[in-house]
Amino acid sequence: MNRTLPVELSFVLPAFNEQARLPAALASIRQAAAEAGAPSWEIVVCDNNSTDGTGAAAAEAGARVVFEPHNQIARARNAGAKAATGTHLIFMDADSRLSPELLRETLAVWEEGAAAAGGALVAFDRTDVGWHARAGLAGWNVLSRACGLAAGSYMYCPRKAWEETGGFDETVYAGEELAFSIRLRDWCRARGLGFRILSGARLETSARKIDQFSPWNMVVMMTGLLLPSARRRADKCAYWYDPALRESEKSG
């Protein structure tokens, strides 16, 4: 009888209309896995109801593709993880790029055994961003390390931890990675393990959305998201879900 043999590591990427950027992300994963000497691995891309050729681009690049019809990052991440067969998971955004150095750090954490889950500091993929973007990113990286909160663009954990913590909260449209970080920390602590934000090599992530918001609009939106009720509404999470912004990204 044919069956799928489990792999040790699964890279899980949610993707909505990322046909143009996804191939670079997947190529970076393949290169990082080869140079870091990763064990057996797979890439799972969750096509989150894209209207372009995201799914086809992922399949052409050798990824396994699953589909989630409801546009929500938490659902897409969970759908990808559910389909994954690895004993360990790395969640990564489709507009980010993984370096061999960061993957080596991640694998070293698991090999050492003192920590089991965590994230990484983040860097933009270009330097010509406004002061508010630079300040915001620097502030996030400080908060991430100080409070043990992982950016959703890069999170790693054992599959068992994802299963036993309930995965990403599907009642919210933003901030799901923060709640997941807290549950992962508790899961690790209960087992005498650490939750580690990696600070050696940073994950390179796209700065494209920064151009679409003024500093004031960014402050207003992020302040509003402090309310739990706002995070449960896609229309309040314009940075990720605004239809007009998505159309401008496609046309750009």
N, C-alpha and C positions, 0 to 999 in steps of 0.2 A: 504494500500500500504506500502511495506517495504521500509525503507530509513535509511541511516546511520545518527545517531544522533551525532552532533558535540561534541568533547571533549574539555576540557579547555586547555590542554597542549599537544603538539606534539613534541617528540624528533625525529629529522631528521638526519640520518646518511648516507653519501655517502660511498660506499664500493666497492673496486676493489680487488679481490683475497684475501679477509680477512677471509676466512673460519676458520683459526686457531685462530685468535685473536678476531673476532666479538663476540663469545659467552660470553667472559669475559666482554666486553663493555656492552652488553645487560644485563648481570646479575648485573653489577654495577648500571645500570639505575633502574632496578626493585627494588634493595635493597634501593637505595637512595630515590626513590619515596615512598616506604613503610615507611622508617624511618623519612623522612621529612614531612610526612603527605600531600603529593601532592594531588591536586584535581584529577578529572578524567583525565586520560592521555593515550597516545598511543605511540608506537614506529614505525616509518616508516623508512625502510632501502631501499636505492636506489642501486640496483645491477648494477654497472657501467660496464656492459659487461664482467663480470668475466669469467675466464676459469676454475675455481675450483667450489666448492660447496657452495659459499658464499650465494646465494639466498636460498638454502635449509637449511643452518645453521641458517639463519635469521628467516625463517618461523618456523623451529623446536623450536626456542627460543620464539616464540609467536609474532614476529614482522610482520607488514604488509610490503610486498615486492613489489616494483615497479622496472621497468627496464629502463635503459637509455643506448642505444647502442653506443653512442659516448663517448670515454674515455676523459672526461674533468670534473674536480671537480666542476666547476661552474654549468655545466649542471646537474650533479648528485644532487647537493644540491637543485637546483631549481625544478627538477623533484620530489624530495622527498617532498619539501614544497608544491608543487602544489597538491600532493595527500593527504597531511595532512588535518585533519579536526579541529584541535585545534584553539582556538582564540589566543594562544600564542605559539611561536616556540622556541625550543632550538636546534641549530645546533651543532653537536658533531662528531668528527672523530671516525672511527670504530676501531682504535687502542688505544683509550683513555679510561680512567675509571673515572666515576663520583662518587664523595663522597656525602653522605647525607649532610655534612656541606655546600658544594658548592651549592647544590640544595636549601637548606634552605635560603642561602644568596640571591639566584636568586628570589625565591618566595617572600622573604621579600621586595625586590626592587619593585616588582609589587604591593604588598599589601600596601606599604607606599605611592606609587603614585607619588613620586617626580621625579623618573627616569623611563624610559620605555624600554631601550635597552642597550646593552653593551656586555662585555666579561669577561674573568677572567685571572689572572696570571697563568703561566704554570710551571709545574715541570716534569722532566724526571722520568721514571719509574724505573731507576737504577742510582747508583752513580758512577759506574766505566766507566765514559766517559772522553774523553780528555779535556784538558784545553780550547781548542777552542770551544768545545760544551758548557762547563760551562759558559765561557765568553759570548758566543753568546746568550745563553738563558737569562743570567742576563741582558745583554744589551737590549734584546727584552722586558723583563718585565719592565725595566725602561722606555723605549720608549712607551710601551703600556699605562702605567699609565699617563705619561707626555703629550702624544699627543692624547689620547683617541682613540687608535686603538686596535681592538680586534683580537686575533688569531683565525684563521678559525677552530681550534680544539674545540672552545667553543664560541658560539655567541647566544645571546638571544634577542628576540624582539617580539612585537605584530605581529600577522599575517598581520594585516592591514598595518603595516610599511613595511613589505617585499613586499606586493602587490604594495603599492603606490610609493616605491622607485625603483621598477623594478627588485628587487632581485639581484642576483649575476651576474656580467658582463660575458656573455658567449663569448666575443671576446678575452678573455685572458685565459691563462693556468696556471697562477700563479699570486698572489697578488689580486685576486678577493675579498678577505675578507677585504683588506685595503680600496678599493674603496667603498665597501658596508658599512664599518664602517663610512666613511665620509658622505655618503648619509643618514645613520641612524642618525648620529649626527645632521645633518641639519633638518631631519624630526622631531626629538625630540625638537630641539631648536625652531622650528616654532610653536610648541605647548606648549612651556613653560616647557618642560620636560628635564631631564638630560639623559646623556649617561654615564653609569658607568662601569668602569673596577673593578671587584670585587677582593679584595686583601686579604681576610681572608683565605679561603681555596683555594688551587690551583688545577687546573685540572692536573691529571696525564696522561702524554702522552708518547708514545713509543719513545725510543731513537735508534731504530734499524737502521735507515738510517744513523745515525752519523758514524757508523762503515764503511760505504761504500765510504766515502769521506775523503781525507786528508784535513788538515787545508787550504793548498794552493788552492786545487780544490774548496773548499767551498767558499773561498774569491773570486776567479775568477768568479764562477758561479753567486753568489749573486750580485757581482758588475755589471756583464753583464745584470742582470735583472732590473737594474735601467733604461735601455732603454725600453720604451713602446713597441717598435717593437719586442723585444726579448720575452716579456711576451705573445705575440700573437702566438708564435711558440712552439709547444710541444717539439720539438727537442732541444730547448734552456732551457727547464725546466727539466733537467735530474733528479733532486732530486725527482720529482714526476712522471715523465713519461718515463724514460729511459727503453726500453724493456729488456736490459741485466740485469739491476738491478732488475726488476720485476721477471725475471726468476731465479735470484740468491736467491731472497726472497722465491720463491716457493720451490726451491730445498733445502733451508736451513731450 
